[in-house]
């Protein structure tokens, strides 16, 4: 089996590169039940999208592994929280949003 590495992509009409990664199906089901304004910033129904704030492909490509690692950390924290409490509350989502905010600041994405 080949695992596809998340990589930089461009949105139509934008010069900047974006990191985009699919949200696992189990998390998508939980997101579907949450109000959009309670989701962490840059989390959509089926993917996470973060601006890399650069039009330079080489710079964007260099940032992807760090962002992928950070998104993995956020997902693991999220999954561990669900182990103890399978029905995530709004407070739980706020903790996820806070972790997302911290990770965004580490990569220079102002909120």
C-alpha positions in Angstrom: 0.0 0.0 0.0 1.3 3.5 -0.9 0.6 6.3 1.6 0.1 9.7 0.0 2.1 12.4 1.7 0.2 15.7 2.2 1.8 18.3 0.0 1.3 21.9 -1.0 -1.5 22.8 -3.4 -2.9 26.0 -4.9 -6.4 27.2 -4.8 -7.9 28.6 -8.0 -7.4 32.4 -8.1 -4.6 32.4 -5.5 -0.9 32.7 -5.9 -0.2 31.3 -2.5 0.4 27.7 -1.7 -1.8 25.8 0.8 -1.3 22.7 3.0 -4.3 20.5 2.7 -4.9 17.2 4.5 -8.0 15.0 4.6 -9.7 14.7 8.0 -10.1 11.0 9.0 -13.7 9.7 8.6 -14.3 9.2 12.3 -13.4 12.8 13.0 -15.6 14.0 10.0 -18.6 12.3 11.7 -18.0 14.3 14.8 -17.4 17.5 12.9 -20.7 17.1 11.1 -22.5 17.3 14.5 -20.7 20.5 15.6 -21.7 24.0 14.6 -19.3 25.5 12.1 -18.4 28.4 14.5 -17.1 25.8 17.1 -14.7 24.1 14.7 -11.0 24.9 14.9 -9.9 27.5 12.4 -9.1 26.1 9.0 -11.0 22.8 9.6 -13.6 22.1 7.0 -16.1 19.2 6.6 -13.5 16.9 5.0 -10.1 18.6 5.1 -7.8 20.9 7.0 -6.5 23.8 4.8 -3.7 26.1 6.0 -2.2 28.9 3.9 1.6 28.6 3.7 1.7 32.3 3.0 4.1 32.0 0.1 4.0 31.9 -3.7 7.4 30.2 -3.8 6.9 26.4 -4.4 10.2 25.4 -2.9 9.4 27.3 0.4 5.9 25.8 0.5 7.3 22.3 -0.1 9.8 22.8 2.7 7.0 23.8 5.2 4.8 20.8 4.5 6.6 18.2 6.6 6.4 20.4 9.7 2.8 21.2 9.2 2.0 17.5 8.6 3.8 16.6 11.9 1.8 19.3 13.8 -1.5 18.1 12.3 -0.6 14.6 13.5 0.0 15.9 17.0 -3.4 17.6 17.0 -5.1 14.5 15.7 -3.5 12.3 18.3 -4.4 14.7 21.1 -8.0 14.7 19.7 -8.1 10.9 19.5 -6.7 10.5 23.0 -9.4 12.8 24.3 -12.1 10.6 22.7 -10.7 7.5 24.3 -11.7 8.8 27.7 -14.8 10.6 26.5 -16.3 9.2 23.3 -18.9 12.0 23.0 -16.8 15.2 22.6 -18.4 18.2 24.2 -18.1 21.9 23.1 -15.5 22.3 25.8 -13.5 19.5 24.2 -13.7 21.2 20.9 -12.5 24.4 22.4 -9.5 22.5 23.7 -8.9 21.2 20.1 -9.3 24.7 18.8 -6.8 26.0 21.3 -4.3 23.3 20.3 -4.9 24.3 16.6 -4.3 27.9 17.5 -1.0 27.0 19.2 0.1 24.9 16.2 -0.8 27.7 13.8 1.4 30.2 15.7 4.3 27.7 15.6 4.2 27.8 11.8 3.6 31.6 11.5 -0.1 31.5 10.6 -1.5 34.6 12.4 -5.0 34.1 13.8 
